[in-house]
Amino acid sequence: MADKKKSILLRIPKELADALQRWAASELRSVNAQIEYVLREAVRAREGPEAGGSERLDATSFWHVFRWVPKVIAELKGAGLTDWATQLEDAIGRADSPQEVADDLREVFDQMQASDTALPYEAAALVKGLDRVLWEFSSEGRSRGGE
């Protein structure tokens, strides 16, 4: 089934475009995905949960996160941290849905950040960013409004 999206022309001030670019980069999203995310959240907040808005991780958001995971795994393996790399590979392999994969990845990311293991700089930055994005889709993140 083809992805049904409507293309629109958006004219915004350069300063706003630059701010969106920075925000998107900090959350490992494209600017287009960030705009879609912001608009979806605004509509969901305006209409409320009774309007049928999903609080689960959607496929678009999942793939924006998931595409970075192999880079984290490669960084960890390159640093000799094969146990962490294996845990991430297992998290990807054992789940049946994007939401389960996201939950399992978040659990491993949280453990990595809580451990005393020194992660390579790039892997640590990716883990922190990915965990933040996945947190937004957790029950804790949704109850606090994705702070």
N, CA, C and O of each residue as an XYZ file, in Angstrom:
588
protein
N       0.841     -1.175      0.000
C       0.000      0.000      0.000
C       0.889      1.242      0.000
O       1.807      1.354      0.813
N       0.621      2.154     -0.894
C       1.432      3.358     -1.023
C       1.148      4.312      0.130
O       0.027      4.390      0.631
N       2.172      5.025      0.534
C       2.035      6.018      1.582
C       1.250      7.197      1.027
O       1.671      7.810      0.046
N       0.124      7.522      1.635
C      -0.729      8.602      1.148
C      -0.463      9.855      1.965
O      -0.962     10.013      3.080
N       0.331     10.736      1.386
C       0.629     12.008      2.029
C       0.361     13.115      1.031
O       0.547     12.952     -0.175
N      -0.073     14.230      1.553
C      -0.353     15.385      0.718
C       0.843     16.324      0.785
O       1.314     16.660      1.872
N       1.323     16.740     -0.356
C       2.415     17.706     -0.410
C       1.838     19.111     -0.300
O       0.834     19.440     -0.931
N       2.496     19.932      0.516
C       2.064     21.330      0.639
C       3.295     22.223      0.574
O       4.398     21.815      0.934
N       3.088     23.428      0.115
C       4.136     24.432      0.109
C       4.051     25.190      1.419
O       2.974     25.642      1.807
N       5.155     25.330      2.090
C       5.169     26.009      3.380
C       6.161     27.156      3.308
O       7.347     26.945      3.056
N       5.686     28.344      3.525
C       6.554     29.520      3.549
C       6.654     29.992      4.992
O       5.657     30.352      5.618
N       7.875     29.981      5.502
C       8.103     30.417      6.882
C       9.338     31.306      6.923
O      10.190     31.223      6.038
N       9.442     32.141      7.928
C      10.629     32.993      8.055
C      11.900     32.148      8.201
O      11.873     31.051      8.759
N      13.000     32.678      7.691
C      14.281     31.969      7.742
C      14.662     31.597      9.172
O      15.170     30.501      9.408
N      14.427     32.490     10.121
C      14.770     32.218     11.514
C      14.009     31.004     12.038
O      14.567     30.183     12.766
N      12.737     30.892     11.667
C      11.940     29.747     12.089
C      12.446     28.471     11.412
O      12.524     27.419     12.045
N      12.783     28.565     10.147
C      13.323     27.405      9.422
C      14.634     26.942     10.056
O      14.864     25.742     10.204
N      15.485     27.886     10.426
C      16.760     27.540     11.071
C      16.525     26.881     12.429
O      17.203     25.918     12.788
N      15.557     27.413     13.178
C      15.236     26.826     14.488
C      14.692     25.406     14.320
O      15.048     24.510     15.085
N      13.832     25.201     13.322
C      13.311     23.850     13.052
C      14.440     22.897     12.672
O      14.451     21.741     13.095
N      15.390     23.384     11.872
C      16.547     22.564     11.464
C      17.339     22.115     12.690
O      17.699     20.944     12.803
N      17.608     23.044     13.605
C      18.361     22.700     14.826
C      17.586     21.712     15.691
O      18.149     20.747     16.209
N      16.294     21.965     15.839
C      15.439     21.099     16.656
C      15.389     19.706     16.050
O      15.530     18.712     16.762
N      15.190     19.629     14.753
C      15.134     18.328     14.073
C      16.449     17.576     14.244
O      16.449     16.379     14.531
N      17.558     18.266     14.069
C      18.867     17.624     14.210
C      19.071     17.103     15.632
O      19.646     16.032     15.826
N      18.604     17.855     16.619
C      18.795     17.423     18.003
C      17.975     16.183     18.332
O      18.304     15.449     19.265
N      16.907     15.944     17.568
C      16.063     14.777     17.803
C      16.230     13.716     16.715
O      15.431     12.786     16.606
N      17.287     13.876     15.911
C      17.634     12.905     14.865
C      16.490     12.701     13.873
O      16.191     11.574     13.477
N      15.859     13.799     13.479
C      14.792     13.760     12.482
C      15.162     14.678     11.325
O      15.999     15.569     11.470
N      14.532     14.453     10.173
C      14.633     15.414      9.086
C      13.729     16.588      9.438
O      12.859     16.468     10.301
N      13.931     17.722      8.774
C      13.079     18.882      9.025
C      11.634     18.534      8.671
O      10.713     18.896      9.403
N      11.433     17.838      7.560
C      10.080     17.457      7.160
C       9.419     16.589      8.231
O       8.261     16.811      8.584
N      10.151     15.605      8.745
C       9.607     14.733      9.789
C       9.331     15.530     11.069
O       8.355     15.261     11.769
N      10.191     16.508     11.371
C       9.990     17.325     12.565
C       8.729     18.167     12.431
O       7.947     18.270     13.376
N       8.527     18.770     11.261
C       7.318     19.573     11.042
C       6.089     18.685     11.160
O       5.103     19.066     11.791
N       6.144     17.497     10.554
C       5.017     16.571     10.640
C       4.757     16.174     12.095
O       3.606     16.112     12.527
N       5.818     15.907     12.840
C       5.694     15.540     14.249
C       5.038     16.676     15.044
O       4.100     16.439     15.805
N       5.531     17.904     14.869
C       4.993     19.050     15.603
C       3.522     19.255     15.261
O       2.702     19.485     16.151
N       3.185     19.172     13.979
C       1.791     19.350     13.574
C       0.903     18.241     14.128
O      -0.204     18.507     14.596
N       1.383     16.994     14.079
C       0.598     15.871     14.591
C       0.344     16.041     16.093
O      -0.769     15.816     16.569
N       1.378     16.438     16.829
C       1.223     16.634     18.268
C       0.273     17.793     18.568
O      -0.511     17.718     19.514
N       0.334     18.855     17.776
C      -0.566     19.986     17.983
C      -2.014     19.573     17.737
O      -2.905     19.944     18.501
N      -2.246     18.817     16.687
C      -3.604     18.349     16.392
C      -4.075     17.402     17.481
O      -5.216     17.492     17.933
N      -3.201     16.490     17.908
C      -3.556     15.539     18.970
C      -3.896     16.284     20.261
O      -4.859     15.932     20.943
N      -3.120     17.302     20.597
C      -3.381     18.069     21.815
C      -4.692     18.834     21.701
O      -5.438     18.939     22.674
N      -4.971     19.360     20.533
C      -6.206     20.134     20.340
C      -7.433     19.242     20.360
O      -8.454     19.601     20.946
N      -7.340     18.069     19.717
C      -8.502     17.189     19.600
C      -8.668     16.266     20.798
O      -9.776     15.814     21.086
N      -7.574     15.985     21.498
C      -7.641     15.105     22.658
C      -7.687     13.643     22.265
O      -7.894     13.324     21.094
N      -7.496     12.741     23.233
C      -7.432     11.311     22.953
C      -8.741     10.739     22.416
O      -8.731      9.736     21.702
N      -9.877     11.373     22.756
C     -11.155     10.848     22.270
C     -11.297     10.998     20.758
O     -12.180     10.378     20.165
N     -10.449     11.805     20.121
C     -10.517     11.990     18.666
C      -9.822     10.856     17.929
O      -9.764     10.859     16.700
N      -9.302      9.898     18.661
C      -8.687      8.735     18.016
C      -7.216      8.883     17.716
O      -6.655      8.064     16.989
N      -6.573      9.906     18.254
C      -5.144     10.077     18.027
C      -4.358      8.964     18.692
O      -4.610      8.621     19.847
N      -3.419      8.407     17.974
C      -2.620      7.311     18.511
C      -1.540      7.846     19.433
O      -0.891      8.847     19.130
N      -1.354      7.179     20.554
C      -0.258      7.531     21.446
C       0.899      6.551     21.277
O       1.878      6.598     22.022
N       0.781      5.676     20.305
C       1.821      4.691     20.066
C       2.836      5.253     19.075
O       2.580      6.251     18.401
N       3.954      4.616     19.002
C       5.015      4.998     18.087
C       4.572      4.704     16.661
O       4.302      3.550     16.329
N       4.491      5.725     15.814
C       4.084      5.485     14.436
C       5.280      5.027     13.605
O       6.431      5.207     14.004
N       5.000      4.439     12.457
C       6.046      3.840     11.619
C       7.063      4.870     11.148
O       8.257      4.576     11.100
N       6.615      6.066     10.803
C       7.540      7.094     10.335
C       8.540      7.455     11.418
O       9.745      7.494     11.169
N       8.045      7.718     12.613
C       8.943      8.061     13.717
C       9.878      6.910     14.040
O      11.062      7.114     14.310
N       9.335      5.688     14.011
C      10.158      4.515     14.300
C      11.327      4.417     13.330
O      12.463      4.204     13.756
N      11.072      4.567     12.044
C      12.157      4.415     11.062
C      13.167      5.544     11.156
O      14.341      5.339     10.850
N      12.743      6.730     11.570
C      13.707      7.812     11.772
C      14.646      7.489     12.925
O      15.814      7.877     12.896
N      14.160      6.793     13.925
C      15.001      6.368     15.045
C      15.826      5.146     14.648
O      17.041      5.113     14.844
N      15.155      4.151     14.091
C      15.784      2.856     13.834
C      16.991      2.949     12.900
O      17.944      2.184     13.048
N      16.961      3.861     11.956
C      18.064      3.950     10.990
C      19.404      4.283     11.644
O      20.453      4.052     11.043
N      19.384      4.822     12.868
C      20.613      5.172     13.570
C      21.157      4.032     14.421
O      22.322      4.064     14.816
N      20.350      3.041     14.705
C      20.759      1.965     15.606
C      21.962      1.181     15.067
O      22.880      0.900     15.837
N      21.996      0.815     13.769
C      23.188      0.104     13.278
C      24.487      0.894     13.471
O      25.542      0.299     13.694
N      24.421      2.212     13.389
C      25.618      3.032     13.626
C      26.061      2.912     15.086
O      27.256      2.815     15.364
N      25.121      2.918     16.000
C      25.464      2.750     17.418
C      26.103      1.378     17.624
O      27.120      1.256     18.307
N      25.502      0.350     17.032
C      26.039     -1.014     17.166
C      27.466     -1.087     16.624
O      28.342     -1.677     17.256
N      27.698     -0.492     15.458
C      29.043     -0.503     14.865
C      30.044      0.235     15.751
O      31.172     -0.225     15.928
N      29.640      1.370     16.305
C      30.510      2.139     17.209
C      30.870      1.313     18.446
O      32.020      1.295     18.886
N      29.870      0.636     18.993
C      30.111     -0.184     20.184
C      31.052     -1.345     19.877
O      31.971     -1.622     20.648
N      30.826     -2.018     18.761
C      31.705     -3.127     18.377
C      33.117     -2.629     18.138
O      34.086     -3.278     18.533
N      33.237     -1.468     17.485
C      34.555     -0.896     17.209
C      35.317     -0.559     18.478
O      36.548     -0.563     18.490
N      34.581     -0.266     19.553
C      35.203      0.061     20.837
C      35.363     -1.175     21.725
O      35.786     -1.073     22.877
N      35.016     -2.348     21.173
C      35.143     -3.574     21.955
C      34.014     -3.803     22.942
O      34.129     -4.661     23.817
N      32.926     -3.056     22.820
C      31.789     -3.197     23.732
C      30.739     -4.110     23.107
O      29.602     -3.709     22.859
N      31.158     -5.352     22.861
C      30.300     -6.295     22.136
C      29.068     -6.720     22.936
O      28.043     -7.060     22.345
N      29.151     -6.708     24.274
C      27.971     -7.067     25.077
C      26.824     -6.092     24.829
O      25.679     -6.506     24.641
N      27.139     -4.785     24.829
C      26.107     -3.783     24.565
C      25.591     -3.911     23.134
O      24.387     -3.815     22.893
N      26.505     -4.128     22.184
C      26.097     -4.275     20.785
C      25.161     -5.467     20.624
O      24.162     -5.387     19.909
N      25.486     -6.569     21.290
C      24.644     -7.769     21.221
C      23.272     -7.512     21.837
O      22.261     -7.972     21.307
N      23.228     -6.785     22.949
C      21.936     -6.475     23.565
C      21.055     -5.660     22.622
O      19.848     -5.889     22.544
N      21.656     -4.708     21.907
C      20.880     -3.930     20.935
C      20.407     -4.804     19.777
O      19.262     -4.694     19.337
N      21.280     -5.663     19.291
C      20.887     -6.579     18.205
C      19.755     -7.494     18.655
O      18.822     -7.753     17.895
N      19.836     -7.979     19.884
C      18.771     -8.834     20.428
C      17.452     -8.060     20.550
O      16.382     -8.597     20.265
N      17.539     -6.801     20.974
C      16.330     -5.977     21.111
C      15.639     -5.814     19.765
O      14.410     -5.806     19.684
N      16.420     -5.686     18.730
C      15.851     -5.540     17.386
C      15.246     -6.858     16.917
O      14.192     -6.866     16.280
N      15.898     -7.956     17.224
C      15.490     -9.248     16.697
C      14.332     -9.929     17.393
O      13.651    -10.751     16.780
N      14.087     -9.614     18.651
C      13.096    -10.389     19.400
C      11.692     -9.788     19.405
O      10.748    -10.480     19.787
N      11.518     -8.571     19.011
C      10.216     -7.902     19.108
C       9.383     -8.119     17.853
O       9.911     -8.354     16.766
N       8.062     -8.034     18.032
C       7.126     -8.270     16.933
C       6.549     -7.006     16.320
O       5.925     -7.072     15.261
N       6.740     -5.863     16.955
C       6.158     -4.632     16.428
C       7.148     -3.486     16.627
O       8.053     -3.585     17.455
N       6.980     -2.402     15.872
C       7.847     -1.244     16.083
C       7.817     -0.737     17.527
O       8.847     -0.339     18.071
N       6.627     -0.753     18.147
C       6.534     -0.275     19.525
C       7.348     -1.175     20.467
O       8.029     -0.676     21.363
N       7.280     -2.500     20.267
C       8.055     -3.415     21.109
C       9.549     -3.213     20.897
O      10.318     -3.225     21.858
N       9.970     -3.027     19.641
C      11.388     -2.766     19.361
C      11.811     -1.484     20.073
O      12.859     -1.441     20.718
N      10.991     -0.440     19.954
C      11.312      0.838     20.593
C      11.413      0.683     22.103
O      12.334      1.217     22.721
N      10.475     -0.042     22.701
C      10.513     -0.254     24.150
C      11.767     -1.021     24.557
O      12.420     -0.679     25.543
N      12.102     -2.068     23.786
C      13.298     -2.865     24.101
C      14.575     -2.046     23.914
O      15.493     -2.136     24.729
N      14.640     -1.249     22.846
C      15.814     -0.403     22.624
C      15.955      0.609     23.753
O      17.056      0.838     24.253
N      14.858      1.205     24.146
C      14.897      2.205     25.217
C      15.403      1.588     26.516
O      16.165      2.213     27.254
N      14.978      0.368     26.788
C      15.443     -0.310     27.994
C      16.961     -0.494     27.960
O      17.641     -0.246     28.956
N      17.488     -0.929     26.815
C      18.945     -1.112     26.692
C      19.650      0.247     26.769
O      20.675      0.372     27.438
N      19.105      1.269     26.086
C      19.711      2.604     26.136
C      19.768      3.118     27.568
O      20.780      3.680     27.987
N      18.690      2.928     28.318
C      18.668      3.374     29.712
C      19.739      2.654     30.535
O      20.423      3.271     31.351
N      19.878      1.345     30.314
C      20.897      0.575     31.031
C      22.298      1.062     30.671
O      23.171      1.171     31.532
N      22.500      1.352     29.390
C      23.815      1.828     28.947
C      24.171      3.148     29.620
O      25.295      3.341     30.084
N      23.197      4.049     29.666
C      23.458      5.371     30.252
C      23.644      5.299     31.764
O      24.342      6.129     32.346
N      23.023      4.310     32.400
C      23.141      4.164     33.854
C      24.409      3.416     34.261
O      24.806      3.445     35.426
N      25.034      2.753     33.308
C      26.219      1.955     33.635
C      27.455      2.841     33.766
O      27.445      4.017     33.400
N      28.511      2.243     34.296
C      29.782      2.952     34.431
C      30.651      2.806     33.193
O      31.774      3.308     33.160
N      30.139      2.122     32.175
C      30.907      1.893     30.954
C      31.091      3.198     30.198
O      30.134      3.937     29.968
N      32.326      3.472     29.816
C      32.611      4.664     29.014
C      32.297      4.339     27.550
O      32.973      3.520     26.928
N      31.277      4.982     27.018
C      30.883      4.761     25.631
C      31.679      5.687     24.721
O      32.035      6.792     25.131
N      31.964      5.258     23.496
C      32.592      6.170     22.541
C      31.711      7.416     22.389
O      30.486      7.322     22.467
N      32.328      8.576     22.173
C      31.598      9.843     22.143
C      30.398      9.808     21.198
O      29.288     10.163     21.595
N      30.614      9.382     19.943
C      29.525      9.397     18.972
C      28.401      8.445     19.375
O      27.223      8.774     19.234
N      28.766      7.269     19.874
C      27.747      6.309     20.319
C      26.975      6.881     21.501
O      25.752      6.749     21.559
N      27.671      7.517     22.447
C      27.007      8.097     23.614
C      26.025      9.193     23.185
O      24.918      9.277     23.715
N      26.431     10.026     22.230
C      25.543     11.090     21.744
C      24.318     10.506     21.047
O      23.200     10.980     21.248
N      24.529      9.477     20.229
C      23.406      8.839     19.543
C      22.461      8.170     20.539
O      21.242      8.297     20.425
N      23.024      7.461     21.511
C      22.198      6.783     22.511
C      21.351      7.806     23.261
O      20.157      7.590     23.469
N      21.955      8.908     23.662
C      21.215      9.944     24.395
C      20.087     10.514     23.540
O      18.963     10.667     24.019
N      20.377     10.826     22.288
C      19.361     11.383     21.402
C      18.250     10.400     21.087
O      17.073     10.758     21.113
N      18.622      9.156     20.787
C      17.624      8.133     20.470
C      16.753      7.842     21.688
O      15.537      7.693     21.565
N      17.370      7.763     22.854
C      16.610      7.490     24.069
C      15.607      8.606     24.321
O      14.477      8.344     24.733
N      16.011      9.848     24.078
C      15.098     10.977     24.280
C      13.896     10.884     23.341
O      12.760     11.105     23.759
N      14.147     10.560     22.080
C      13.049     10.434     21.120
C      12.133      9.276     21.509
O      10.911      9.415     21.471
N      12.710      8.145     21.880
C      11.893      6.997     22.273
C      11.129      7.278     23.563
O      10.021      6.772     23.745
N      11.706      8.078     24.461
C      11.039      8.425     25.714
C       9.703      9.110     25.445
O       8.735      8.907     26.178
N       9.655      9.926     24.385
C       8.421     10.637     24.060
C       7.257      9.679     23.819
O       6.097     10.042     24.013
N       7.569      8.461     23.399
C       6.529      7.490     23.087
C       6.273      6.515     24.229
O       5.417      5.638     24.117
N       7.006      6.662     25.319
C       6.784      5.802     26.478
C       5.591      6.327     27.261
O       5.165      7.465     27.061
N       5.058      5.512     28.141
C       3.913      5.964     28.939
C       4.322      7.134     29.835
O       3.524      8.044     30.058
N       5.530      7.121     30.340
C       6.009      8.231     31.185
C       6.101      9.518     30.371
O       5.670     10.577     30.828
N       6.664      9.428     29.164
C       6.792     10.592     28.306
C       5.460     11.156     27.910
O       5.285     12.374     27.902
N       4.498     10.294     27.574
C       3.168     10.765     27.173
C       2.456     11.420     28.346
O       1.758     12.417     28.165
N       2.626     10.867     29.560
C       1.924     11.443     30.708
C       2.494     12.809     31.086
O       1.791     13.629     31.676
N       3.747     13.057     30.754
C       4.354     14.356     31.053
C       4.355     15.278     29.843
O       4.898     16.381     29.905
N       3.759     14.842     28.755
C       3.668     15.690     27.578
C       4.935     15.730     26.750
O       5.168     16.704     26.034
N       5.774     14.677     26.832
C       6.977     14.597     26.016
C       8.011     15.659     26.320
O       8.677     16.143     25.404
N       8.166     16.037     27.582
C       9.076     17.095     28.014
C      10.400     17.032     27.292
O      11.280     17.856     27.542
